[in-house]
Amino acid sequence: MAALPAAISVLESLGAEAKGHAVFEITDPADQQVLNIPEGISVTWLLHQHPDQQSNQQLNTIKRLSFPVGAPNIFVAGELSTIREIKDYFMEQSLMNDHSYISSYWKIGAKDEEHKVAKRALA
């Protein structure tokens, strides 16, 4: 949820010809939104009602997606452990490039400073 505004902003800035996938994990069905994004972007909303527990829904969904040939633009933001697993998968698939942004916005069970320390340790 913390990354939702940034992700939506990125999607809304894309040109009409953009193609790709958007995967959002929300904690309540009421958080699902109507998006003003290119028609070529498929959107998947995942429900995870226990944000105090790690979820593998995003990674499992991403693993089922097909990616175009070339260097895709990648934007991933969210919980530290989840983001790390998604980044590792993208690296294994040789999808990481200069057009990749992957950042954790929080860590389960950690205060802001604790998250920052954990994030720096993984950098």
N, C-alpha and C positions, 0 to 999 in steps of 0.2 A: 504494500500500500504506500509506503514512503516514496517509492520510485515512480509511482503511477503518473503524477503530473509531468515529470521529466520525460518519461517514455511517450506519453500522449503528445507532448510538445514536439518531440522528434518526429513522430509519425505524421503529425499535421503539417510539418514543414516539407514533407516529401513532394516531389513532382507527381502529377497525375499518372505518369507512366510507371511509377514504382511498383515493384512486385516483391512479395516476401511474406513473412510471418510475424505476428505479434502474439506473444504468450504472456498473459497476465494472471497472477495468483492473487485472489482477493479473500477476505475473511468473512464477507457477508454478501449474499446475492444482490442486495441493494446497492453495492458498490460498483456493479457492472454498469457501464456507460455506453451511450450511443456515441460513436466516434466519427469525426469528419476527416476521414483518411482516404487515400486512393483505393479504388475498387480492387486493385491487384494485391492488396494486403489481406491475408486471411487472419482472422482474430480468434484466439482460443482463450476462454475465461475458465480458470481453474478455481475451485472453491477449497480453501484450506482454513477451517474454522479454529485451528489451534496454533496461532502464531508463536506460541511458546515452545513448540515442537518443530524440529526440522522436517521439511517436506522434500520429497524427491519428484513431485508431480511435474515441475517445470523441466527438469532434466529428462525425465522419461518422455515427455511430450516432444521436446527438442530432438531427441534421438529418433523419433518417428518421422520427422520432417525431411523433405528433400530440399537441397540447396542448389542454387544455380551454379553453373560452371563460372569460375572466375573468383574475384575477391569481393565477397559480400560485405555490406556495411553491417556491423554488429553493434547493438546497444543492449547491454545487460546491466541491471542494477537491482539490488535487493539485499537479502540476508547473507552474511559473510560465508558461511559454510556452503550454502546453496550456490552462490556465485562462484566459489572456488571450484566446485564440481562441474559447473557448466563451462567455466573457462578451460579446465583440464580437458573436457570433451572436445571443445572447439580446437584446442591445440592438437589433440590426437588426430582430428579430422583435417588438420592443416587449413583451418578456416580463419585463423587469426591473421590480421594484416594491419596496415596503417589506418584502416577505416573501422577499427574495433575499439569500443569503449566498454570496459567492464569494471564495475566498481561496487563495493558493498556500501550500503547506507546504514546498516545496523548489524548487530550480532545478538543472537538469542541469549538472554540472561546477562547481558553486559550493559553497563552504563556507557554513555557516549565516549568518555575518555578510555574506558576499557576496550571498546570497539576500535578506537583509533590505534591503540597499542597492538591489538591483535592484527589489525590490517597492515600496519607497518612491518610486523614480524613475518608476514606472508609475502611481502613485496620483494 
